[in-house]
Amino acid sequence: MARLLFSAGRRWPLYLAILAGVAVALFSWFTLNKQIQQTQTTVSVVVPKEDIDAFAIISPDKLVIKEVLSISADKYTAREIHEVAGMLTTAPLYAGKPVDVRYLEEPSEDTGNYHVVGVNIDAARAAGVKAGDVVDVYWLKPEQGAWAPTQASQLIATNVRVLRVCDERGQPIMEEAKTLQSAVGGVVAPNREPKIVYLVVKPEDVPLIIGGSAVKSTSIALARKPLQAGGVNYGSTELISKENKTPAGTSAADTADGQSG
C-alpha cells in the first residue's frame, strides 16, 4: 500500500504537466479560431473613391461603401456615408482606405478663407511634422541669438495646420512610405527628407510667413503641438506685431531682405 501511494505521489507532477498542456492547447485553439473568424469576417466601411487633401470638405460623390476584413475596422471607422459627407478632413484621406472619424470635424464659418503658403524647411526645423499636425511657427534670428539665446527666435503664428510635407521636388512624403524597400533584395532605401512644408494660414497672416518661401531661406522653424480633443481652430494665428504685419523686433526692410535672400 505504501508503495502504491509513493508511486502515485511521484506521478502527480506528470499529471499536472499533462493538464497544463491540455489547458494551453485549448487556449491556443480558441485564440486561433477567433483570429481565423476575424480574418474571414467582413464589415461595411466608408472609403474615398480618390485621394482627398487635408482641409477639404468631403462631398458624398467621392465616397463609397466597401467590404473589408473586420480586423481592418475599429470603433473609429466610419460605417455610413452620412457620417463623412459634408465634413472637413483634418488629414489626407487615401483612396480605398477606411475613413477614421477622428480626422473629421464640422466646417467652421470661415472655412475656405485660408491661404496655403509653402516654406523651405529641413529635418530639424520641420520637427517631424506630418500632414494634419498643428504647429506653432517661429521666425529664426540667429544673428541676435548669437549673443542673446532668448532672442534667437520670434513666435509669428500659432495653431497652424500642416497641409503637406514634401521633398525637394514637391512630391508629398507619405507617412506610410517612410521605410521604402527596393524591388530587388529587399534593401531598405534612404528616407526622403522634408524640404518644403505647406501651411494653411489666414490671408492677413501670409506676410508673416511668406518670407520663408524665399530661395535658400532658413528662417522658418516649426514646433509641433499635440492634437487637441474635439475641433481645433486650424489656421488661427496670433499676430505678434499688428501694426506693420512683420514679426516683432523685425522691420519691414528686414523682412524684404529675408525674402530676397
Backbone hydrogen bonds, N-H to C=O, Kabsch-Sander energy under -0.5 kcal/mol:
donor,donor_aa,acceptor,acceptor_aa,energy
5,L,1,M,-2.4
6,F,2,A,-2.5
7,S,3,R,-2.7
8,A,4,L,-2.6
9,G,5,L,-2.3
10,R,6,F,-1.6
11,R,7,S,-0.8
11,R,8,A,-0.6
12,W,8,A,-0.7
12,W,9,G,-0.7
15,Y,11,R,-2.4
16,L,12,W,-2.7
17,A,13,P,-2.2
18,I,14,L,-2.3
19,L,15,Y,-2.5
20,A,16,L,-2.5
21,G,17,A,-2.3
22,V,18,I,-2.5
23,A,19,L,-2.5
24,V,20,A,-2.4
25,A,21,G,-2.3
26,L,22,V,-2.5
27,F,23,A,-2.5
28,S,24,V,-2.6
29,W,25,A,-2.3
30,F,26,L,-2.5
31,T,27,F,-2.5
32,L,28,S,-2.7
33,N,29,W,-2.6
34,K,30,F,-2.2
35,Q,31,T,-2.1
36,I,32,L,-2.4
37,Q,33,N,-2.2
38,Q,34,K,-2.1
39,T,35,Q,-2.1
40,Q,36,I,-1.1
41,T,37,Q,-1.7
43,V,68,V,-2.8
45,V,66,K,-2.6
46,V,78,A,-2.4
47,V,64,V,-2.6
49,K,62,K,-2.9
50,E,62,K,-0.5
52,I,93,L,-2.9
55,F,89,T,-4.2
56,A,53,D,-0.9
58,I,56,A,-0.6
58,I,87,M,-2.8
62,K,59,S,-1.9
63,L,60,P,-1.6
64,V,47,V,-2.1
66,K,45,V,-2.8
68,V,43,V,-2.6
68,V,66,K,-0.5
70,S,38,Q,-0.7
70,S,41,T,-2.7
71,I,38,Q,-0.6
72,S,69,L,-2.2
73,A,70,S,-1.4
77,T,74,D,-1.7
78,A,99,V,-2.6
83,E,80,E,-1.4
84,V,81,I,-1.7
85,A,81,I,-2.8
86,G,58,I,-4.0
87,M,84,V,-2.1
88,L,105,E,-3.0
89,T,56,A,-1.9
90,T,103,Y,-2.7
91,A,103,Y,-0.5
93,L,52,I,-2.7
96,G,48,P,-2.4
97,K,94,Y,-2.2
99,V,46,V,-2.0
101,V,76,Y,-2.9
101,V,99,V,-0.6
103,Y,100,D,-1.9
104,L,101,V,-1.5
105,E,88,L,-2.2
111,T,108,S,-1.6
113,N,110,D,-2.2
115,H,201,V,-3.6
117,V,115,H,-0.5
117,V,199,L,-2.5
119,V,197,V,-2.4
120,N,212,G,-2.7
121,I,195,K,-2.3
126,A,122,D,-2.0
127,A,123,A,-0.8
127,A,124,A,-0.7
128,G,123,A,-0.6
129,V,126,A,-1.5
132,G,162,V,-3.2
133,D,130,K,-2.2
134,V,225,K,-0.6
135,V,160,V,-3.0
136,D,223,A,-2.2
137,V,157,A,-3.0
138,Y,221,A,-2.8
139,W,154,Q,-2.9
140,L,138,Y,-0.6
140,L,219,S,-3.5
141,K,152,A,-3.6
144,Q,141,K,-1.2
145,G,141,K,-2.1
146,A,142,P,-1.3
147,W,144,Q,-1.2
148,A,144,Q,-1.9
151,Q,148,A,-2.6
152,A,149,P,-1.6
154,Q,139,W,-1.9
156,I,137,V,-2.6
157,A,137,V,-1.4
160,V,135,V,-2.9
161,R,200,V,-0.8
162,V,133,D,-2.3
163,L,161,R,-0.6
163,L,198,Y,-3.1
164,R,198,Y,-1.1
166,C,196,I,-3.1
167,D,171,Q,-2.1
170,G,167,D,-1.9
173,I,165,V,-3.2
174,M,172,P,-0.9
177,A,174,M,-1.1
178,K,175,E,-1.1
180,L,178,K,-0.8
180,L,189,A,-0.6
182,S,187,V,-2.4
185,G,183,A,-0.6
186,G,182,S,-0.6
187,V,184,V,-0.9
189,A,180,L,-2.4
195,K,166,C,-2.9
196,I,166,C,-1.8
197,V,119,V,-2.2
198,Y,164,R,-2.6
199,L,117,V,-3.1
199,L,197,V,-0.5
200,V,161,R,-2.3
201,V,115,H,-3.1
201,V,199,L,-0.7
202,K,235,G,-0.7
205,D,202,K,-1.5
206,V,202,K,-0.5
206,V,203,P,-1.3
208,L,205,D,-1.0
209,I,205,D,-0.9
209,I,206,V,-1.1
210,I,206,V,-2.9
212,G,209,I,-2.3
213,S,210,I,-2.3
214,A,211,G,-1.3
217,S,214,A,-2.3
221,A,138,Y,-2.1
222,L,125,R,-3.0
223,A,136,D,-2.3
224,R,222,L,-0.5
225,K,134,V,-3.0
234,Y,232,V,-2.8
235,G,159,N,-1.1
236,S,159,N,-0.6
236,S,233,N,-1.7
239,L,237,T,-0.6
240,I,238,E,-0.5
245,K,241,S,-1.1
250,T,247,P,-2.0
255,T,251,S,-2.0
256,A,252,A,-2.2
257,D,253,A,-2.5
258,G,254,D,-2.2
259,Q,255,T,-2.0
260,S,256,A,-1.9
261,G,257,D,-1.8
